[in-house]
Amino acid sequence: MYSTVGNKISSIRKELGITQQELADRIGLNRPSLVKIENSQRAISLDEGEAISKALGISLETLLSEEKEEDVSQSFVKAFKSRGMNQNNIDEIAKYELLFDAFITQEQIYRGE
């Protein structure tokens, strides 16, 4: 998943005319770390995901959603909303998804996969 996130960060950053250094400064990272994220060489933490989405002016859910899964994602959002969940609840679920993906990525790195 983080390869999609990295590509999305890079694309949106470029669309907004923000340099890597500017984005790195806004989110409190050094530029080499941001480069690794954009090049899918490093996963992002929950805090970094929140900071990046805020700096890019998008929701955390948008940052985490994969384009090919957009229809499925929207179906889940509609299902959650029909059960009384609001956007804040859905954003919380997206945060847990990011955290879970980070743990999986770290485990894969540890195993050398």
N, CA, C and O atoms as a Tinker XYZ file with bonds, in Angstrom:
   452  protein
     1  N      0.809000   -1.197000    0.000000    73     2
     2  CA     0.000000    0.000000    0.000000    64     1     3
     3  C      0.853000    1.262000    0.000000    63     2     4     5
     4  O      0.484000    2.258000   -0.623000    81     3
     5  N      1.997000    1.232000    0.697000    73     3     6
     6  CA     2.745000    2.475000    0.796000    64     5     7
     7  C      3.341000    2.916000   -0.518000    63     6     8     9
     8  O      3.715000    4.080000   -0.659000    81     7
     9  N      3.442000    2.014000   -1.496000    73     7    10
    10  CA     3.908000    2.472000   -2.802000    64     9    11
    11  C      2.860000    3.381000   -3.432000    63    10    12    13
    12  O      3.206000    4.384000   -4.055000    81    11
    13  N      1.594000    3.042000   -3.278000    73    11    14
    14  CA     0.517000    3.877000   -3.788000    64    13    15
    15  C      0.480000    5.198000   -3.046000    63    14    16    17
    16  O      0.290000    6.250000   -3.657000    81    15
    17  N      0.660000    5.155000   -1.741000    73    15    18
    18  CA     0.658000    6.372000   -0.934000    64    17    19
    19  C      1.808000    7.275000   -1.364000    63    18    20    21
    20  O      1.620000    8.479000   -1.535000    81    19
    21  N      2.988000    6.708000   -1.540000    73    19    22
    22  CA     4.138000    7.503000   -1.968000    64    21    23
    23  C      3.909000    8.169000   -3.308000    63    22    24    25
    24  O      4.224000    9.345000   -3.488000    81    23
    25  N      3.359000    7.417000   -4.248000    73    23    26
    26  CA     3.054000    7.980000   -5.564000    64    25    27
    27  C      2.017000    9.086000   -5.459000    63    26    28    29
    28  O      2.116000   10.109000   -6.137000    81    27
    29  N      1.026000    8.877000   -4.609000    73    27    30
    30  CA    -0.032000    9.867000   -4.442000    64    29    31
    31  C      0.538000   11.149000   -3.828000    63    30    32    33
    32  O      0.206000   12.250000   -4.267000    81    31
    33  N      1.390000   11.006000   -2.821000    73    31    34
    34  CA     2.014000   12.178000   -2.194000    64    33    35
    35  C      2.793000   12.971000   -3.241000    63    34    36    37
    36  O      2.657000   14.190000   -3.337000    81    35
    37  N      3.602000   12.274000   -4.017000    73    35    38
    38  CA     4.412000   12.927000   -5.044000    64    37    39
    39  C      3.537000   13.642000   -6.072000    63    38    40    41
    40  O      3.801000   14.793000   -6.420000    81    39
    41  N      2.503000   12.967000   -6.554000    73    39    42
    42  CA     1.629000   13.555000   -7.575000    64    41    43
    43  C      0.911000   14.793000   -7.066000    63    42    44    45
    44  O      0.891000   15.826000   -7.735000    81    43
    45  N      0.320000   14.689000   -5.881000    73    43    46
    46  CA    -0.424000   15.833000   -5.332000    64    45    47
    47  C      0.528000   16.984000   -5.024000    63    46    48    49
    48  O      0.211000   18.143000   -5.291000    81    47
    49  N      1.682000   16.669000   -4.467000    73    47    50
    50  CA     2.680000   17.703000   -4.158000    64    49    51
    51  C      3.053000   18.471000   -5.423000    63    50    52    53
    52  O      3.122000   19.700000   -5.413000    81    51
    53  N      3.294000   17.738000   -6.513000    73    51    54
    54  CA     3.670000   18.376000   -7.775000    64    53    55
    55  C      2.520000   19.208000   -8.339000    63    54    56    57
    56  O      2.741000   20.307000   -8.849000    81    55
    57  N      1.280000   18.684000   -8.249000    73    55    58
    58  CA     0.113000   19.430000   -8.722000    64    57    59
    59  C     -0.028000   20.756000   -7.986000    63    58    60    61
    60  O     -0.442000   21.758000   -8.569000    81    59
    61  N      0.320000   20.756000   -6.701000    73    59    62
    62  CA     0.221000   21.969000   -5.886000    64    61    63
    63  C      1.424000   22.890000   -6.046000    63    62    64    65
    64  O      1.437000   23.997000   -5.509000    81    63
    65  N      2.436000   22.435000   -6.783000    73    63    66
    66  CA     3.627000   23.242000   -6.990000    64    65    67
    67  C      4.499000   23.368000   -5.753000    63    66    68    69
    68  O      5.176000   24.377000   -5.557000    81    67
    69  N      4.477000   22.332000   -4.917000    73    67    70
    70  CA     5.260000   22.317000   -3.681000    64    69    71
    71  C      6.506000   21.466000   -3.914000    63    70    72    73
    72  O      6.411000   20.362000   -4.450000    81    71
    73  N      7.657000   21.965000   -3.522000    73    71    74
    74  CA     8.887000   21.178000   -3.655000    64    73    75
    75  C      8.957000   20.142000   -2.537000    63    74    76    77
    76  O      8.247000   20.235000   -1.535000    81    75
    77  N      9.819000   19.166000   -2.728000    73    75    78
    78  CA    10.021000   18.170000   -1.673000    64    77    79
    79  C     10.510000   18.833000   -0.394000    63    78    80    81
    80  O     10.075000   18.471000    0.699000    81    79
    81  N     11.405000   19.797000   -0.524000    73    79    82
    82  CA    11.934000   20.477000    0.658000    64    81    83
    83  C     10.835000   21.249000    1.386000    63    82    84    85
    84  O     10.779000   21.237000    2.616000    81    83
    85  N      9.962000   21.918000    0.633000    73    83    86
    86  CA     8.865000   22.667000    1.258000    64    85    87
    87  C      7.929000   21.735000    2.021000    63    86    88    89
    88  O      7.538000   22.027000    3.151000    81    87
    89  N      7.572000   20.611000    1.398000    73    87    90
    90  CA     6.688000   19.668000    2.076000    64    89    91
    91  C      7.377000   19.072000    3.295000    63    90    92    93
    92  O      6.767000   18.951000    4.358000    81    91
    93  N      8.625000   18.706000    3.149000    73    91    94
    94  CA     9.376000   18.147000    4.277000    64    93    95
    95  C      9.403000   19.137000    5.443000    63    94    96    97
    96  O      9.214000   18.743000    6.594000    81    95
    97  N      9.634000   20.411000    5.152000    73    95    98
    98  CA     9.650000   21.435000    6.200000    64    97    99
    99  C      8.285000   21.560000    6.872000    63    98   100   101
   100  O      8.200000   21.698000    8.092000    81    99
   101  N      7.222000   21.513000    6.075000    73    99   102
   102  CA     5.864000   21.657000    6.620000    64   101   103
   103  C      5.488000   20.514000    7.560000    63   102   104   105
   104  O      4.736000   20.713000    8.513000    81   103
   105  N      6.011000   19.321000    7.292000    73   103   106
   106  CA     5.613000   18.153000    8.091000    64   105   107
   107  C      6.660000   17.744000    9.112000    63   106   108   109
   108  O      6.466000   16.785000    9.859000    81   107
   109  N      7.773000   18.471000    9.143000    73   107   110
   110  CA     8.789000   18.185000   10.150000    64   109   111
   111  C      9.666000   16.982000    9.859000    63   110   112   113
   112  O     10.150000   16.323000   10.779000    81   111
   113  N      9.871000   16.696000    8.585000    73   111   114
   114  CA    10.773000   15.613000    8.171000    64   113   115
   115  C     11.946000   16.213000    7.413000    63   114   116   117
   116  O     11.874000   17.344000    6.933000    81   115
   117  N     13.021000   15.450000    7.311000    73   115   118
   118  CA    14.089000   15.907000    6.427000    64   117   119
   119  C     13.759000   15.441000    5.006000    63   118   120   121
   120  O     13.004000   14.488000    4.815000    81   119
   121  N     14.329000   16.115000    4.024000    73   119   122
   122  CA    14.023000   15.812000    2.628000    64   121   123
   123  C     14.354000   14.373000    2.246000    63   122   124   125
   124  O     13.550000   13.747000    1.556000    81   123
   125  N     15.507000   13.805000    2.661000    73   123   126
   126  CA    15.791000   12.411000    2.297000    64   125   127
   127  C     14.712000   11.427000    2.776000    63   126   128   129
   128  O     14.425000   10.445000    2.092000    81   127
   129  N     14.123000   11.684000    3.932000    73   127   130
   130  CA    13.044000   10.806000    4.415000    64   129   131
   131  C     11.820000   10.912000    3.520000    63   130   132   133
   132  O     11.187000    9.905000    3.204000    81   131
   133  N     11.485000   12.137000    3.109000    73   131   134
   134  CA    10.348000   12.328000    2.211000    64   133   135
   135  C     10.609000   11.660000    0.865000    63   134   136   137
   136  O      9.707000   11.052000    0.289000    81   135
   137  N     11.824000   11.767000    0.365000    73   135   138
   138  CA    12.183000   11.115000   -0.902000    64   137   139
   139  C     11.964000    9.607000   -0.793000    63   138   140   141
   140  O     11.421000    8.993000   -1.712000    81   139
   141  N     12.380000    9.010000    0.316000    73   139   142
   142  CA    12.186000    7.569000    0.512000    64   141   143
   143  C     10.706000    7.213000    0.544000    63   142   144   145
   144  O     10.305000    6.191000   -0.012000    81   143
   145  N      9.889000    8.045000    1.189000    73   143   146
   146  CA     8.444000    7.795000    1.227000    64   145   147
   147  C      7.877000    7.853000   -0.187000    63   146   148   149
   148  O      7.146000    6.954000   -0.601000    81   147
   149  N      8.210000    8.905000   -0.925000    73   147   150
   150  CA     7.685000    9.061000   -2.283000    64   149   151
   151  C      8.162000    7.954000   -3.218000    63   150   152   153
   152  O      7.458000    7.599000   -4.164000    81   151
   153  N      9.340000    7.411000   -2.966000    73   151   154
   154  CA     9.888000    6.341000   -3.809000    64   153   155
   155  C      9.576000    4.946000   -3.278000    63   154   156   157
   156  O     10.149000    3.960000   -3.743000    81   155
   157  N      8.674000    4.862000   -2.311000    73   155   158
   158  CA     8.219000    3.578000   -1.750000    64   157   159
   159  C      9.336000    2.791000   -1.084000    63   158   160   161
   160  O      9.322000    1.560000   -1.086000    81   159
   161  N     10.294000    3.493000   -0.521000    73   159   162
   162  CA    11.383000    2.834000    0.194000    64   161   163
   163  C     11.195000    2.919000    1.703000    63   162   164   165
   164  O     11.998000    2.385000    2.468000    81   163
   165  N     10.125000    3.594000    2.127000    73   163   166
   166  CA     9.873000    3.786000    3.550000    64   165   167
   167  C      8.382000    3.980000    3.757000    63   166   168   169
   168  O      7.733000    4.735000    3.034000    81   167
   169  N      7.849000    3.289000    4.754000    73   167   170
   170  CA     6.443000    3.468000    5.111000    64   169   171
   171  C      6.300000    4.736000    5.944000    63   170   172   173
   172  O      7.279000    5.250000    6.487000    81   171
   173  N      5.071000    5.234000    6.039000    73   171   174
   174  CA     4.825000    6.409000    6.862000    64   173   175
   175  C      4.128000    6.003000    8.149000    63   174   176   177
   176  O      3.385000    5.023000    8.193000    81   175
   177  N      4.380000    6.770000    9.183000    73   175   178
   178  CA     3.709000    6.536000   10.461000    64   177   179
   179  C      2.347000    7.222000   10.431000    63   178   180   181
   180  O      2.049000    7.996000    9.522000    81   179
   181  N      1.542000    6.933000   11.420000    73   179   182
   182  CA     0.232000    7.563000   11.525000    64   181   183
   183  C      0.378000    9.075000   11.627000    63   182   184   185
   184  O     -0.323000    9.814000   10.935000    81   183
   185  N      1.279000    9.541000   12.482000    73   183   186
   186  CA     1.488000   10.985000   12.641000    64   185   187
   187  C      1.949000   11.627000   11.341000    63   186   188   189
   188  O      1.502000   12.719000   10.990000    81   187
   189  N      2.843000   10.950000   10.627000    73   187   190
   190  CA     3.317000   11.479000    9.347000    64   189   191
   191  C      2.186000   11.524000    8.326000    63   190   192   193
   192  O      2.071000   12.486000    7.566000    81   191
   193  N      1.355000   10.492000    8.307000    73   191   194
   194  CA     0.216000   10.471000    7.393000    64   193   195
   195  C     -0.729000   11.627000    7.644000    63   194   196   197
   196  O     -1.208000   12.268000    6.708000    81   195
   197  N     -0.995000   11.889000    8.919000    73   195   198
   198  CA    -1.864000   13.017000    9.267000    64   197   199
   199  C     -1.230000   14.344000    8.859000    63   198   200   201
   200  O     -1.904000   15.211000    8.303000    81   199
   201  N      0.059000   14.503000    9.133000    73   199   202
   202  CA     0.752000   15.752000    8.793000    64   201   203
   203  C      0.803000   15.960000    7.282000    63   202   204   205
   204  O      0.588000   17.070000    6.794000    81   203
   205  N      1.087000   14.897000    6.551000    73   203   206
   206  CA     1.171000   14.994000    5.090000    64   205   207
   207  C     -0.189000   15.334000    4.502000    63   206   208   209
   208  O     -0.292000   16.218000    3.651000    81   207
   209  N     -1.235000   14.642000    4.946000    73   207   210
   210  CA    -2.566000   14.916000    4.401000    64   209   211
   211  C     -2.982000   16.356000    4.702000    63   210   212   213
   212  O     -3.576000   17.020000    3.853000    81   211
   213  N     -2.675000   16.836000    5.899000    73   211   214
   214  CA    -3.002000   18.224000    6.256000    64   213   215
   215  C     -2.224000   19.200000    5.376000    63   214   216   217
   216  O     -2.794000   20.165000    4.867000    81   215
   217  N     -0.927000   18.954000    5.194000    73   215   218
   218  CA    -0.085000   19.843000    4.383000    64   217   219
   219  C     -0.524000   19.870000    2.921000    63   218   220   221
   220  O     -0.377000   20.886000    2.242000    81   219
   221  N     -1.062000   18.753000    2.440000    73   219   222
   222  CA    -1.512000   18.672000    1.045000    64   221   223
   223  C     -2.970000   19.085000    0.876000    63   222   224   225
   224  O     -3.468000   19.174000   -0.247000    81   223
   225  N     -3.655000   19.335000    1.992000    73   223   226
   226  CA    -5.046000   19.774000    1.926000    64   225   227
   227  C     -6.018000   18.680000    1.544000    63   226   228   229
   228  O     -7.043000   18.946000    0.915000    81   227
   229  N     -5.702000   17.441000    1.922000    73   227   230
   230  CA    -6.589000   16.316000    1.637000    64   229   231
   231  C     -6.871000   15.573000    2.939000    63   230   232   233
   232  O     -6.175000   15.766000    3.937000    81   231
   233  N     -7.886000   14.733000    2.921000    73   231   234
   234  CA    -8.182000   13.939000    4.112000    64   233   235
   235  C     -7.220000   12.756000    4.189000    63   234   236   237
   236  O     -6.633000   12.346000    3.187000    81   235
   237  N     -7.074000   12.227000    5.376000    73   235   238
   238  CA    -6.245000   11.034000    5.551000    64   237   239
   239  C     -6.827000    9.879000    4.747000    63   238   240   241
   240  O     -6.088000    9.072000    4.184000    81   239
   241  N     -8.145000    9.802000    4.696000    73   239   242
   242  CA    -8.808000    8.749000    3.913000    64   241   243
   243  C     -8.418000    8.844000    2.438000    63   242   244   245
   244  O     -8.147000    7.828000    1.799000    81   243
   245  N     -8.390000   10.053000    1.905000    73   243   246
   246  CA    -8.010000   10.252000    0.506000    64   245   247
   247  C     -6.564000    9.837000    0.274000    63   246   248   249
   248  O     -6.245000    9.202000   -0.731000    81   247
   249  N     -5.696000   10.198000    1.208000    73   247   250
   250  CA    -4.289000    9.824000    1.084000    64   249   251
   251  C     -4.121000    8.315000    1.071000    63   250   252   253
   252  O     -3.303000    7.785000    0.318000    81   251
   253  N     -4.889000    7.621000    1.897000    73   251   254
   254  CA    -4.719000    6.178000    2.047000    64   253   255
   255  C     -5.458000    5.350000    1.017000    63   254   256   257
   256  O     -5.097000    4.200000    0.767000    81   255
   257  N     -6.495000    5.924000    0.413000    73   255   258
   258  CA    -7.292000    5.131000   -0.517000    64   257   259
   259  C     -6.510000    4.870000   -1.792000    63   258   260   261
   260  O     -5.779000    5.729000   -2.284000    81   259
   261  N     -6.681000    3.675000   -2.308000    73   259   262
   262  CA    -6.040000    3.298000   -3.561000    64   261   263
   263  C     -7.020000    3.550000   -4.687000    63   262   264   265
   264  O     -8.212000    3.272000   -4.556000    81   263
   265  N     -6.523000    4.076000   -5.793000    73   263   266
   266  CA    -7.377000    4.436000   -6.917000    64   265   267
   267  C     -8.224000    3.259000   -7.391000    63   266   268   269
   268  O     -9.421000    3.418000   -7.627000    81   267
   269  N     -7.625000    2.092000   -7.531000    73   267   270
   270  CA    -8.360000    0.944000   -8.052000    64   269   271
   271  C     -9.414000    0.447000   -7.067000    63   270   272   273
   272  O    -10.328000   -0.285000   -7.446000    81   271
   273  N     -9.286000    0.845000   -5.805000    73   271   274
   274  CA   -10.247000    0.431000   -4.793000    64   273   275
   275  C    -11.223000    1.543000   -4.441000    63   274   276   277
   276  O    -11.952000    1.446000   -3.454000    81   275
   277  N    -11.238000    2.604000   -5.251000    73   275   278
   278  CA   -12.058000    3.761000   -4.929000    64   277   279
   279  C    -13.530000    3.395000   -4.822000    63   278   280   281
   280  O    -14.204000    3.833000   -3.889000    81   279
   281  N    -14.050000    2.592000   -5.767000    73   279   282
   282  CA   -15.455000    2.216000   -5.726000    64   281   283
   283  C    -15.770000    1.403000   -4.476000    63   282   284   285
   284  O    -16.795000    1.625000   -3.831000    81   283
   285  N    -14.894000    0.464000   -4.132000    73   283   286
   286  CA   -15.080000   -0.342000   -2.928000    64   285   287
   287  C    -15.027000    0.554000   -1.704000    63   286   288   289
   288  O    -15.837000    0.411000   -0.788000    81   287
   289  N    -14.070000    1.480000   -1.686000    73   287   290
   290  CA   -13.929000    2.407000   -0.567000    64   289   291
   291  C    -15.197000    3.237000   -0.399000    63   290   292   293
   292  O    -15.684000    3.412000    0.718000    81   291
   293  N    -15.726000    3.740000   -1.491000    73   291   294
   294  CA   -16.953000    4.537000   -1.415000    64   293   295
   295  C    -18.132000    3.698000   -0.938000    63   294   296   297
   296  O    -19.009000    4.204000   -0.238000    81   295
   297  N    -18.160000    2.424000   -1.308000    73   295   298
   298  CA   -19.219000    1.534000   -0.827000    64   297   299
   299  C    -19.137000    1.366000    0.680000    63   298   300   301
   300  O    -20.156000    1.365000    1.370000    81   299
   301  N    -17.908000    1.223000    1.191000    73   299   302
   302  CA   -17.732000    1.107000    2.633000    64   301   303
   303  C    -18.149000    2.397000    3.337000    63   302   304   305
   304  O    -18.799000    2.356000    4.382000    81   303
   305  N    -17.777000    3.534000    2.767000    73   303   306
   306  CA   -18.149000    4.819000    3.368000    64   305   307
   307  C    -19.665000    4.928000    3.450000    63   306   308   309
   308  O    -20.209000    5.324000    4.481000    81   307
   309  N    -20.347000    4.576000    2.363000    73   307   310
   310  CA   -21.812000    4.631000    2.368000    64   309   311
   311  C    -22.396000    3.679000    3.403000    63   310   312   313
   312  O    -23.352000    4.020000    4.099000    81   311
   313  N    -21.814000    2.477000    3.504000    73   311   314
   314  CA   -22.298000    1.505000    4.490000    64   313   315
   315  C    -22.082000    2.015000    5.907000    63   314   316   317
   316  O    -22.969000    1.894000    6.752000    81   315
   317  N    -20.912000    2.584000    6.173000    73   315   318
   318  CA   -20.639000    3.129000    7.505000    64   317   319
   319  C    -21.597000    4.270000    7.832000    63   318   320   321
   320  O    -22.130000    4.345000    8.939000    81   319
   321  N    -21.809000    5.150000    6.866000    73   319   322
   322  CA   -22.702000    6.292000    7.104000    64   321   323
   323  C    -24.138000    5.831000    7.331000    63   322   324   325
   324  O    -24.867000    6.430000    8.122000    81   323
   325  N    -24.545000    4.766000    6.639000    73   323   326
   326  CA   -25.910000    4.266000    6.825000    64   325   327
   327  C    -26.108000    3.672000    8.212000    63   326   328   329
   328  O    -27.239000    3.522000    8.674000    81   327
   329  N    -25.000000    3.335000    8.875000    73   327   330
   330  CA   -25.066000    2.799000   10.235000    64   329   331
   331  C    -24.811000    3.887000   11.279000    63   330   332   333
   332  O    -24.573000    3.595000   12.450000    81   331
   333  N    -24.864000    5.132000   10.842000    73   331   334
   334  CA   -24.742000    6.239000   11.775000    64   333   335
   335  C    -23.338000    6.766000   11.994000    63   334   336   337
   336  O    -23.135000    7.634000   12.843000    81   335
   337  N    -22.360000    6.262000   11.247000    73   335   338
   338  CA   -20.993000    6.767000   11.405000    64   337   339
   339  C    -20.846000    8.067000   10.620000    63   338   340   341
   340  O    -21.421000    8.229000    9.544000    81   339
   341  N    -20.075000    8.977000   11.174000    73   339   342
   342  CA   -19.819000   10.230000   10.471000    64   341   343
   343  C    -18.409000   10.216000    9.880000    63   342   344   345
   344  O    -17.678000    9.234000   10.012000    81   343
   345  N    -18.041000   11.313000    9.232000    73   343   346
   346  CA   -16.736000   11.379000    8.573000    64   345   347
   347  C    -15.595000   11.236000    9.573000    63   346   348   349
   348  O    -14.558000   10.657000    9.248000    81   347
   349  N    -15.770000   11.755000   10.780000    73   347   350
   350  CA   -14.722000   11.612000   11.802000    64   349   351
   351  C    -14.486000   10.144000   12.141000    63   350   352   353
   352  O    -13.342000    9.718000   12.304000    81   351
   353  N    -15.579000    9.359000   12.249000    73   351   354
   354  CA   -15.430000    7.929000   12.514000    64   353   355
   355  C    -14.682000    7.239000   11.376000    63   354   356   357
   356  O    -13.820000    6.391000   11.608000    81   355
   357  N    -15.016000    7.605000   10.173000    73   355   358
   358  CA   -14.386000    7.000000    9.002000    64   357   359
   359  C    -12.906000    7.379000    8.948000    63   358   360   361
   360  O    -12.065000    6.547000    8.608000    81   359
   361  N    -12.585000    8.632000    9.281000    73   359   362
   362  CA   -11.178000    9.052000    9.331000    64   361   363
   363  C    -10.416000    8.276000   10.397000    63   362   364   365
   364  O     -9.248000    7.941000   10.197000    81   363
   365  N    -11.056000    7.987000   11.526000    73   363   366
   366  CA   -10.419000    7.189000   12.583000    64   365   367
   367  C    -10.098000    5.782000   12.071000    63   366   368   369
   368  O     -9.024000    5.248000   12.344000    81   367
   369  N    -11.029000    5.190000   11.334000    73   367   370
   370  CA   -10.794000    3.863000   10.761000    64   369   371
   371  C     -9.605000    3.923000    9.800000    63   370   372   373
   372  O     -8.771000    3.018000    9.786000    81   371
   373  N     -9.528000    4.978000    9.005000    73   371   374
   374  CA    -8.412000    5.135000    8.067000    64   373   375
   375  C     -7.082000    5.234000    8.811000    63   374   376   377
   376  O     -6.066000    4.728000    8.335000    81   375
   377  N     -7.084000    5.885000    9.978000    73   375   378
   378  CA    -5.864000    5.986000   10.787000    64   377   379
   379  C     -5.410000    4.599000   11.234000    63   378   380   381
   380  O     -4.223000    4.278000   11.175000    81   379
   381  N     -6.359000    3.782000   11.679000    73   379   382
   382  CA    -6.004000    2.429000   12.105000    64   381   383
   383  C     -5.502000    1.593000   10.934000    63   382   384   385
   384  O     -4.608000    0.763000   11.097000    81   383
   385  N     -6.074000    1.810000    9.761000    73   383   386
   386  CA    -5.611000    1.097000    8.572000    64   385   387
   387  C     -4.152000    1.452000    8.280000    63   386   388   389
   388  O     -3.346000    0.576000    7.968000    81   387
   389  N     -3.820000    2.732000    8.383000    73   387   390
   390  CA    -2.439000    3.165000    8.160000    64   389   391
   391  C     -1.499000    2.536000    9.174000    63   390   392   393
   392  O     -0.417000    2.069000    8.819000    81   391
   393  N     -1.904000    2.524000   10.419000    73   391   394
   394  CA    -1.087000    1.934000   11.476000    64   393   395
   395  C     -0.876000    0.445000   11.221000    63   394   396   397
   396  O      0.237000   -0.061000   11.364000    81   395
   397  N     -1.935000   -0.249000   10.847000    73   395   398
   398  CA    -1.858000   -1.675000   10.554000    64   397   399
   399  C     -0.922000   -1.936000    9.375000    63   398   400   401
   400  O     -0.095000   -2.847000    9.425000    81   399
   401  N     -1.054000   -1.135000    8.311000    73   399   402
   402  CA    -0.181000   -1.290000    7.146000    64   401   403
   403  C      1.280000   -1.037000    7.501000    63   402   404   405
   404  O      2.171000   -1.709000    6.981000    81   403
   405  N      1.530000   -0.072000    8.381000    73   403   406
   406  CA     2.906000    0.208000    8.808000    64   405   407
   407  C      3.495000   -0.984000    9.550000    63   406   408   409
   408  O      4.659000   -1.330000    9.350000    81   407
   409  N      2.690000   -1.617000   10.410000    73   407   410
   410  CA     3.168000   -2.799000   11.125000    64   409   411
   411  C      3.485000   -3.936000   10.159000    63   410   412   413
   412  O      4.506000   -4.607000   10.304000    81   411
   413  N      2.623000   -4.154000    9.182000    73   411   414
   414  CA     2.852000   -5.207000    8.192000    64   413   415
   415  C      4.128000   -4.917000    7.401000    63   414   416   417
   416  O      4.938000   -5.816000    7.174000    81   415
   417  N      4.302000   -3.680000    6.990000    73   415   418
   418  CA     5.492000   -3.297000    6.237000    64   417   419
   419  C      6.757000   -3.513000    7.056000    63   418   420   421
   420  O      7.749000   -4.034000    6.546000    81   419
   421  N      6.725000   -3.118000    8.317000    73   419   422
   422  CA     7.887000   -3.317000    9.182000    64   421   423
   423  C      8.194000   -4.798000    9.346000    63   422   424   425
   424  O      9.361000   -5.191000    9.351000    81   423
   425  N      7.179000   -5.611000    9.479000    73   423   426
   426  CA     7.371000   -7.058000    9.600000    64   425   427
   427  C      7.997000   -7.622000    8.323000    63   426   428   429
   428  O      8.898000   -8.458000    8.388000    81   427
   429  N      7.519000   -7.164000    7.165000    73   427   430
   430  CA     8.071000   -7.628000    5.896000    64   429   431
   431  C      9.528000   -7.203000    5.739000    63   430   432   433
   432  O     10.354000   -7.973000    5.248000    81   431
   433  N      9.841000   -5.987000    6.153000    73   431   434
   434  CA    11.229000   -5.514000    6.095000    64   433   435
   435  C     12.093000   -6.352000    7.016000    63   434   436   437
   436  O     13.200000   -6.745000    6.649000    81   435
   437  N     11.592000   -6.627000    8.211000    73   435   438
   438  CA    12.332000   -7.425000    9.185000    64   437   439
   439  C     12.625000   -8.816000    8.630000    63   438   440   441
   440  O     13.713000   -9.354000    8.835000    81   439
   441  N     11.652000   -9.397000    7.927000    73   439   442
   442  CA    11.817000  -10.740000    7.360000    64   441   443
   443  C     12.620000  -10.725000    6.064000    63   442   444   445
   444  O     13.007000  -11.779000    5.560000    81   443
   445  N     12.871000   -9.543000    5.528000    73   443   446
   446  CA    13.628000   -9.429000    4.283000    64   445   447
   447  C     12.798000   -9.690000    3.051000    63   446   448   449
   448  O     13.333000  -10.051000    2.002000    81   447
   449  N     11.502000   -9.512000    3.164000    73   447   450
   450  CA    10.605000   -9.760000    2.020000    64   449   451
   451  C     10.538000   -8.560000    1.117000    63   450   452
   452  O      9.835000   -8.586000    0.107000    81   451
